[in-house]
Amino acid sequence: MAALNVERKKQFLELMSQRGWDALLFYGDTWRKDHFRCLVNVCFHGPQAAALLTREGEIRAVVTHPWDLEPVQAAIGGPVTYARELTRGLTGMLRDMRSAVVAVNGLEQMEARFAQAVEAAAGAAPVSATANVEEIRRVKTPEEIEWIRRAADLADRGYEHFVRVARPGMTEFELVAEVEGFLKAHGAEDNFMLVASGGTEVTAMKPPTDRKLQVGDSVITELTPQVNGYYAQICRTLVLGKPSEKQLRSYAIFAEAQQAAQDLLRPGVDIADVARVQNDVFRRHGFGEYTGPQYTRVRGHNLGLYPDEFPHVLENVHYTCRKDMVIICHPNTYLPLAGYMVFGDTLLVTETGCVSLNRTEKRLFQA
Amino acid sequence: MKRGLVRWDRSELPPEELDARIAAAHALAHERDVDAVVVYSDVWRSNDARYLSNYMPYWNRAFVVAPRGEKPILLCALSPRVYPWIRTVTVHETIVASPNPAASLLKLCAERGWSRIGSVDLDGLPVDLHSTLTAGNVELLDFPRNELRPAPTDVEVRMHARAAAMARKALDEELPAARNRMTDHELTGRLELRLRSAGAEDVVVLVSNGEGPPAPARGAAVGPSTSVVVAVEHNGHWAKVARNAAGATADRSTHTGVTELRELLSGPCSWEVLDDTTKPAVVARLFEIDAGGRRLHFGETCLQGSEGLRVL
């Protein structure tokens, strides 16, 4: 895919026309590069980058690190300015935008001083385009799906490596280092990864600690490699040694819940129901109380240029699923049987249902 | 994203050091007559909060609130399920679940009867938090960052130096071994494995093939014109080091076309380009060397002050 997302550009121009926006600014910082990369897919070094799309279809950009100048210039083929301070860069970029209606994708994340600079240049406070742009981004283009497929393939291989190297006596952070090294060596641009190990005392995943893995541990992880900007995720649980009765029983509930989501997910389905069918499995097994916020966060979420896109899969979130959305369904939660457990696949919504982009076996892994 | 070892090693960051920083925040609150000093934190802009309480997010936003005469309170958008872990690596005893940290801060102000608070770099807050706070009925004062964090302390400098040593050692050993034998992806993987196994909190590797600026690896072969930039975060303290396979340094007697870039490593977020070459700070001093049309990179992490630079 070219670094400039031409299909998205067309959609953004239509959005601008519908909304009466004269210019649409894509603001990214080092945490939320996705707000910029959905138009100009360059992994900028940072700390910030902004691209302006005008109603006429012109793109101009400002970067705050000199190393970003050439790649962004190559991507947009238009004017790119380096400004050490983004405030100054925005003022220059918007110099001919007096009295224009400027919308900002990523406004909420923008430092207030940058929004003030936009306001000073345009003569009016910018409006947020974030929700509208997210709505467009939710349905992936064929090229985006291809990148997510590659990321899912890497997630599978990364998990295979996770199982291969995990062993008693190894610390959690050594295990993560192994997986990070593997993913980067095989082309991942970045990776979002959480982990935990132990038994019923484990109530959540977090960054790795120096805890040493022990026989009998459930070792849980979500791997989220990024390829050319796009993330795919896999969640699996590994037991070191022979799984206990309770670990097996717990896993069976998670597998049933994930399958229920996968069986339901298709165009036209309310995302709330995708959450509900997962939670219903826990309820049927007498663990309904463990589907709430005290024990878990979400039953899945959208994926794309950000690893935790909206909509979240929750019973109180209503959103009608559409073809070519990519959603991870993961009924991850704490259960008193064997502690926090995770299980999930990246699912592509097709015309009639969904397919998993992961090929990792659906089972409780052992090492 | 931060996914390495987040910890509080009390031998390198003694509790007394954090006590002194908190006491300085209390003194600032007293001097400026505010009820509390507030510091914003997110995945990337985490350094100021880390300075005050050793809080390091792996995700999401937070405010570290230092009320006068009290230990800092954490208003945190992360799940309460990870608060026991946060307590083990920070000074925080009180953590308030805060899906919207700005709303939580206003609620805290109301509960405590606070009318004036000082926010470090007020206009640096994200728009949504800034607008929520400014719409509240609490007077907000802007505290410039250098009032909270003046020159880097010896403890900070030592931790940056440790990060720099990790980066240097990894590059000096891995880059020669990779030349003509690996792709830049494979080299990046080796560096990640090595540094994270050594306890790095975060690692960023950029590569140049001699034709362009450093960027994430693209699968190219590591050759004689390859330069590698490694940024390592060790317990909240970044270092950045650059080396090239040709072995070129920034020695201007052998290369005439040498340009320098200086980045701030001890700021609120890392690698902001710095123009001020005298301000006390930990910086990355990065050189681009024109070697017969090839663009090579070399760089070190340095302590910058009015008396010049010292390589860490």
Interface residues (C-beta under 8 A of the other chain):
Chain A: D29 T30 W31 C43 H45 G46 P47 T64 H65 P66 W67 D68 L69 E70 P71 R84 L107 E108 Q109 M110 E111 A112 R113 A115 Q116 F173 E174 V176 A177 E178 E180 G181 F182 L183 K184 A185 H186 G187 E189 D190 N191 F192 M193 L194 T203 A204 K206 P207 P208 T209 D210 P293 Q294 Y295 R297 Y334
Chain B: M1 K2 R3 G4 L5 V6 R7 D42 V43 W44 R45 Y58 S79 P80 R81 V82 P84 W85 L122 D123 G124 L125 P126 V127 D128 H130 S131 H185 E186 T188 G189 R190 E192 L193 R194 L195 R196 S197 G199 V203 V205 L206 G212 P213 P214 A215 P216 A217 G219 L261 C269 W271 E272 V273 D275
